[in-house]
Amino acid sequence: MTSETELKDAITRTIVLMYGLMEDGGSYWVYAAVKPSKYQSMLSAQKDGTLDVYDFKPYGEIIVAGKGKAPPDEVTLKVAEMYQTDPSVLLQPITSQNK
């Protein structure tokens, strides 16, 4: 039997915008779709520096990523359209309260 958590993870994602530094010191941004049950552990991994965007599968999926300090507006608008949400919501910093 499928648990409520498994069902929610199968049909729901929390969309997050993350920023980081590449090995060469350049900036990057990533839009990711995080499973609800993995959101807090993803935040913890990000906070303690162990989050690996190259192996994001345990937390969900990478939607799109790119070099630079911020995603282009057209990328944010497309992600918002894909996930039927307000683009301004996607630009809010992730916190333990944003779920």
TAPE-V971661 format. One record per pair of residues at least 24 apart in sequence whose C-alpha atoms are under 10 Angstrom apart, sorted by the first residue. I is the first residue (numbers start at 1). GAP is how many residues later the second one is. Records with the same first field share a line. If there is no record, write none. Layout:
BEGIN
I->GAP  GAP
END
This chain:
BEGIN
5->30  31  32
6->29  30  31
8->27  28  29
9->25  26  27  28  29  51
10->25  26
11->24  25
12->24  25
13->24  25  26  46  47  48  70  86
14->24  25  46  69  76  84  85
15->24  45  46  47  48  64  65  68  70  74  75  79  83  84
16->46  47  73  74  75  76  77  78  79  82  83
17->46  47  48  53  54  59  73  74  75  76  77
18->28  35  47  52  73  75  76
19->46  47  48  49  50  51  52
20->26  33  47  48  49
21->46  47  48
22->45
26->41  42  43
27->39  40  41  42  43
28->37  38  39  40  41  42  43
29->35  36  37  38  39  40  41  42
30->32  33  34  35  36  37  40  41
31->30  31  32  33  34  35  40  44  45  48  59
32->24  27  28  29  30  31  32  33  47
33->26  27  28  29  30  31  50
34->24  25  26  27  28  29  65
35->24  25  26
36->24  63
39->56  57  59  60
40->55  56  57  59
43->51  52  53
44->52
END
